[in-house]
Amino acid sequence: MARSYGRLVQQLRAERSALEREVEKLTQAISALEGSGGSGRSGRKSGARKSAAGGRRRRRSMSAAARRAVSLRMKKYWAARRKQAA
């Protein structure tokens, strides 16, 4: 009976180790997807170095036409909200 418990504990520990490795892989994948444009929480442990590929990305600028289109859409949106509230 004691042997079977020992074997069970050993199997559970092995499974836990495998799951911890899987969690670490998922954490790394999430960090890679978040990149450097996140909220400052990258999931890395303190002291971890950035990879060379994880450098700063440039932001795309919006064209004047795109800014105008957004402006018109938002004006329409807020007008509808004011109308609905009244």
N, C-alpha and C positions, 0 to 999 in steps of 0.2 A: 504494500500500500504506500509506504513512504517513498519507494522508488518511482511509482507512477506520479506522485506529486512532484518529485524532483524533475522528472522528465517534462511534465506539464509546465512547470515554472521555466525550465530551460527553453521550451518551445515558445512560451509567451514572451520571454526576453528577446529571443531571436526575431519574433514578429515585430516587437516594439522597435528594435534596431532598424529593421527594414522600413518601417513606417517613418521613423525619424529621418532616414536617408531620403525617402520620398518627399517629406515635408521640406527638406533643405533644397531639393531640386525644384519644387514648386515655388519656393521663396526666391530662388535665383531667377526663375523664369519671369515671375512677377516683377522683380527688380529690373530685368532687362526690358520688359515691355513698358514700364513706367518711365524709363530713361531719366534724363536730368531735368525734365520739365515738370516734375511732380511737386508735391507740397513740402518737400524737404524730408519726408519719410521714405527712404528708399528700401527699407527692409534689411539693409546691410548692418552687420555688427560693427561696433566702433573699432576703428583701426583698419577696416577693410579698404583696400585701394580701389580706385575707379579703374575700369578697363580702358585701354587706349581707344576702343571703338565707342565708348560712352561719352565722348566729348560734347561740348555745347552745340546745340542745334540752333540754326538761325530761324527766326520767326518769319513767316510769310507776311508781306505787307498787303493790305487790301487796296485795290485800285479805287480811284475816285468814283467810278461808276458803281462799284460794289458797295462803297460806303453810302452813296446816295440811295441805293436800293434798300439797304438795311434801314437807313433813316426813314424812308417812306413807309416801309413795312411796320416799323415801330410806332410811327405817328398814327398809322391806321389802327394798330393794335390798341394803343392807349386811348384813342378816340372811342373805339368800341367798348373798352372797359368803363370809360366815363359815362357813356350812353347807357350801359347796362346798370351801373350803380344808381343812375338818376331815376 
